[in-house]
Amino acid sequence: MRRRPIPYGILAPLALLLVAALLWTFVWFAAASRAREALAGWREAAAAQGARLSCAEESTGGYPFRLQFECASPEITFAVDGVDHALSGGRLRAVAQAYDTSHVIVELDAPARIARLGPGAGSASVAAGVIRASIEFADDRLWRLSAAVPGWTAGTGAAGPPAAGAGHSELHLRLRPEDDAVDVAVSAEQAHFSDGAADRRVTVDRARIVAVINRPRPLSLARARTWLSRWREAGGVADIRSLTFAGPSLAGEGAGTITLTGQDALEGALTMRLTRLDRFVHDLESRAVLSPTEADLLEGAAQLLATDVDGQKAATLPVRIRDGEVWLGPVKIWVLPGPG
């Protein structure tokens, strides 16, 4: 009986597939090794800046197409101007594609929390839902960062409602070292904060800032105050390309510039087109932020400059920030917290 020929035509593709799988396995393990080395390097660099990550349990994996790091019950301790803080959450995950380790997705499960440690512990904290971030590197340096933080609140530890919060917030950064600048976009929806002077909660339906930070300095949380000073001394300016917001009593859009004074207080000027300004003035007057004379002055300026925008009266007024005060046209409407 003749032996049937071996079907090499069928076996050849299978052999090639097996070789490809073996080669990819080698590539994956090589990439995983480099990723572990990079992670160790980042942790050492962070530790040198005073930030340390501790985990109840760590694991790595992701074969065959991903590189994944998981940390159970993570806690990142760090200092801000000598005050210790801790960021904690349910589980920390970092994932990258094995064929593109320059793009990392990070996720911190709820309940995510930042709290002050040591003296005054519990006096200030921030709590949030699941935090997600996308981090991109170019030439082993951070190039782009996007982060989404849902349902966060910030409190001072005192009884009462949170001092600030938002239903959803996003932060987007893009570094442009060739221009000595950083592009920044920050947005928030259903945001609120306490007006300490009037003991009242102020709400904003939505807000968005798009800016270019010129002459940024390397960030160091451990020396945040000196970092701001070095940015000011370098001639740093925040070019506010677009500022838009809408709330129950005021909506507006505008642009301008903001910088720091020699005492590291905010200083700047913006031009804002505002609608619902009459409601805003009445609100400030009812809370005794404005006197009747100041309210009349601001209303008069608004009526003089009013134009029709989408069926609503709008007025374009200058907003100035100087000596810790915010001025809308000729009237002071807010006192900013001091830099200390």
C-alpha positions in Angstrom: 0.0 0.0 0.0 1.3 3.4 -1.0 1.9 5.8 1.9 -0.1 9.0 1.6 2.1 12.1 1.1 2.5 14.4 4.0 0.4 17.5 3.4 3.2 20.1 3.7 0.9 22.7 2.1 -1.3 22.5 5.1 1.4 22.2 7.7 3.5 25.1 6.4 1.0 27.8 7.5 0.6 26.1 10.9 4.4 26.1 11.3 4.6 29.7 10.3 1.9 30.6 12.8 3.8 28.7 15.6 7.0 30.5 14.7 5.2 33.8 14.8 3.7 33.0 18.1 7.1 32.1 19.6 8.6 35.3 18.2 5.7 37.4 19.6 6.1 35.7 23.0 9.8 36.7 23.0 8.8 40.2 22.0 6.2 40.4 24.7 8.5 39.2 27.5 11.2 41.6 26.3 8.6 44.5 26.4 7.4 43.3 29.8 10.9 43.3 31.1 11.5 46.9 29.8 8.1 48.0 31.3 9.1 46.6 34.7 12.4 48.4 34.6 10.6 51.6 33.5 8.1 51.3 36.4 10.9 50.7 38.9 12.7 53.8 37.5 9.5 55.9 37.8 9.0 54.8 41.4 12.6 55.6 42.2 12.3 59.1 40.6 9.0 59.7 42.4 10.6 58.6 45.7 13.4 61.1 45.2 10.6 63.8 45.0 9.0 62.5 48.2 6.2 60.4 46.6 5.9 56.7 47.3 3.5 54.0 46.2 2.6 51.1 48.5 0.3 48.2 47.6 -1.3 45.5 49.6 -0.6 43.3 46.6 1.1 43.9 43.2 0.8 41.9 40.0 2.0 42.3 36.4 0.7 40.5 33.2 -1.4 41.2 30.2 0.0 38.5 27.8 -0.4 38.3 24.8 -1.2 41.9 23.7 -1.1 44.1 26.8 1.3 45.1 29.5 -0.6 45.5 32.8 0.3 46.5 36.3 -2.2 46.1 39.2 -2.0 47.4 42.7 -4.5 46.4 45.4 -5.4 49.0 48.0 -2.9 51.5 46.7 -1.7 54.4 48.7 0.5 57.2 47.3 2.1 59.4 49.9 3.5 62.8 49.0 4.2 66.1 50.4 3.0 69.6 49.3 5.1 72.4 50.8 6.1 70.1 53.7 2.6 68.9 54.4 2.1 65.1 54.0 -0.9 63.8 52.0 -2.0 60.4 50.8 -3.9 59.4 47.6 -5.7 56.1 48.0 -8.3 54.0 46.2 -9.8 50.5 45.7 -7.4 49.3 43.0 -4.9 50.9 40.7 -4.4 49.6 37.2 -2.0 50.7 34.5 -2.3 49.2 31.0 -0.3 49.7 27.7 -0.3 47.9 24.4 2.7 45.6 24.1 3.5 47.2 20.7 3.1 50.8 21.9 4.4 51.4 25.4 4.4 55.1 24.9 0.7 55.3 25.7 -0.5 54.2 29.2 -4.1 54.1 30.5 -4.3 54.5 34.3 -7.4 53.8 36.4 -8.0 54.3 40.1 -11.1 52.6 41.4 -13.5 54.2 43.8 -13.4 55.3 46.5 -10.5 57.5 45.4 -9.5 59.9 48.2 -6.8 62.5 48.9 -6.4 63.3 52.6 -4.0 65.3 54.7 -1.8 63.3 57.1 0.0 64.2 60.3 -0.9 67.4 62.2 -4.3 68.5 61.1 -5.2 65.1 59.7 -8.7 65.0 58.3 -8.8 68.8 58.1 -8.9 68.7 54.3 -9.8 65.9 51.9 -11.0 65.2 48.3 -13.1 62.2 47.4 -14.0 61.1 43.9 -15.4 58.2 41.8 -13.3 56.1 39.4 -10.4 58.3 38.1 -9.2 57.6 34.6 -6.2 59.0 32.9 -4.5 58.7 29.5 -0.7 59.4 29.5 1.4 59.7 26.4 5.2 59.9 26.3 7.6 61.1 23.6 11.3 60.5 23.8 10.8 59.1 27.3 9.2 62.3 28.5 5.6 63.2 29.3 3.9 64.7 26.2 0.2 64.5 26.8 -2.1 63.9 29.8 -5.9 63.6 29.9 -7.7 62.8 33.1 -11.4 62.5 34.0 -12.7 62.7 37.6 -16.4 62.0 38.2 -18.4 63.0 41.2 -15.6 64.6 43.3 -16.1 66.7 46.5 -13.6 68.6 48.6 -14.1 69.3 52.3 -12.3 70.9 55.2 -13.3 68.3 57.8 -15.8 70.7 59.4 -19.5 69.9 59.7 -21.7 71.0 56.8 -21.7 70.5 53.1 -18.6 70.1 51.0 -16.6 73.2 50.3 -16.5 72.4 46.6 -17.2 69.7 44.1 -18.4 68.8 40.6 -20.4 66.1 38.9 -17.7 65.6 36.3 -14.3 67.3 35.6 -11.6 66.8 33.0 -8.1 68.0 32.7 -6.1 67.9 29.4 -2.4 68.9 29.1 -0.1 68.9 26.2 3.6 69.9 26.6 5.3 71.9 23.9 8.9 72.2 25.0 10.0 73.6 21.6 7.7 76.6 22.4 8.4 76.6 26.1 4.7 76.3 26.7 2.0 73.9 28.0 -1.5 73.8 26.5 -4.2 73.3 29.2 -7.9 72.7 29.1 -10.0 72.3 32.2 -13.7 71.7 32.3 -16.4 71.0 34.9 -20.1 70.2 34.9 -22.5 70.7 37.8 -19.8 72.4 39.9 -20.3 74.1 43.2 -18.2 75.9 45.8 -18.8 77.7 49.0 -18.7 81.5 49.1 -17.1 81.8 52.5 -17.9 85.5 53.0 -21.7 84.8 52.5 -21.8 81.2 53.8 -23.6 80.2 50.6 -23.2 77.6 48.0 -22.5 78.9 44.5 -23.4 76.6 41.5 -22.1 76.5 38.0 -23.8 74.3 35.4 -20.7 74.1 33.2 -17.4 75.8 32.9 -14.4 75.4 30.6 -10.9 77.1 30.4 -8.5 76.7 27.5 -5.1 78.3 28.2 -1.5 78.3 27.2 1.0 78.4 30.2 4.1 80.1 28.9 7.5 79.4 30.4 6.5 76.5 32.6 9.0 75.3 35.2 9.6 71.6 36.2 6.9 70.7 38.7 7.7 69.9 42.3 4.8 69.4 44.7 7.2 69.2 47.6 8.2 72.8 46.8 5.0 74.1 45.2 5.4 77.7 46.5 9.0 78.0 45.1 7.8 76.4 41.8 5.2 79.2 41.4 7.8 81.8 42.3 10.3 80.3 39.7 7.5 80.4 37.1 6.8 84.1 37.9 10.5 85.0 37.9 10.9 83.4 34.5 8.2 85.7 33.1 5.5 83.1 33.2 2.1 84.1 31.9 -1.2 82.2 31.5 -2.7 83.1 28.2 -6.4 82.4 28.7 -7.6 81.7 25.1 -11.1 80.9 26.1 -13.1 81.0 29.3 -16.8 80.0 29.2 -19.3 79.3 31.9 -23.0 79.1 32.6 -24.8 79.2 35.9 -28.3 80.0 37.2 -27.6 83.7 37.6 -24.7 84.4 35.1 -23.2 83.1 31.9 -20.2 84.4 30.0 -17.3 83.9 27.7 -14.1 85.8 27.2 -10.3 85.7 27.2 -7.3 87.5 28.8 -4.1 86.9 30.7 -3.2 85.9 34.3 0.1 86.0 36.0 1.5 86.3 39.6 2.6 89.3 41.6 5.8 89.4 43.7 3.8 87.9 46.6 2.6 85.0 44.4 -1.0 86.4 44.3 -3.0 86.2 41.1 -3.1 89.3 38.9 -4.6 89.6 35.5 -7.1 91.1 33.1 -9.9 89.6 31.0 -12.6 90.8 28.7 -15.9 89.0 29.3 -19.2 89.1 27.4 -21.8 88.4 30.1 -25.5 87.5 30.0 -28.0 87.4 32.9 -25.9 90.1 34.5 -29.0 91.7 36.1 -29.7 88.5 38.0 -26.1 88.3 39.1 -26.1 91.9 40.4 -29.4 91.4 42.3 -27.9 88.2 43.8 -24.8 90.0 45.0 -26.8 92.8 46.4 -29.1 90.4 48.3 -26.1 88.8 49.9 -24.6 92.2 50.8 -21.6 91.6 48.6 -22.6 94.8 46.8 -24.1 98.0 48.3 -27.1 99.5 46.6 -24.9 102.2 45.1 -22.5 99.6 43.7 -25.3 97.5 42.3 -26.8 100.6 40.6 -23.4 101.5 39.1 -22.8 98.0 37.7 -26.4 97.7 36.3 -25.9 101.1 34.7 -22.7 100.1 33.1 -24.3 96.9 31.9 -27.3 98.7 30.4 -25.1 101.2 28.7 -23.0 98.5 27.0 -25.8 96.0 26.4 -26.3 94.2 23.0 -28.6 91.5 21.9 -27.1 88.0 21.8 -29.4 85.1 20.9 -32.4 87.0 22.3 -30.6 87.9 25.6 -29.0 91.1 26.7 -25.3 90.8 26.9 -22.6 93.3 28.1 -18.9 93.2 27.5 -17.0 94.3 30.6 -13.4 94.1 31.8 -12.6 91.8 34.7 -9.5 92.7 36.6 -7.6 90.7 39.3 -5.3 92.8 41.5 -4.2 92.8 45.1 -6.3 89.7 45.8 -9.5 91.3 44.6 -11.7 90.6 41.5 -13.2 93.7 39.9 -16.1 93.5 37.4 -16.0 96.8 35.6 -15.9 99.5 38.3 -17.1 97.3 41.1 -15.3 94.8 43.4 -17.2 91.5 43.5 -14.9 89.0 45.2 -11.8 88.7 47.5 -9.6 85.8 46.5 -8.0 83.5 49.2 -4.4 84.6 50.0 -1.5 82.6 48.6 -0.6 81.3 52.0 
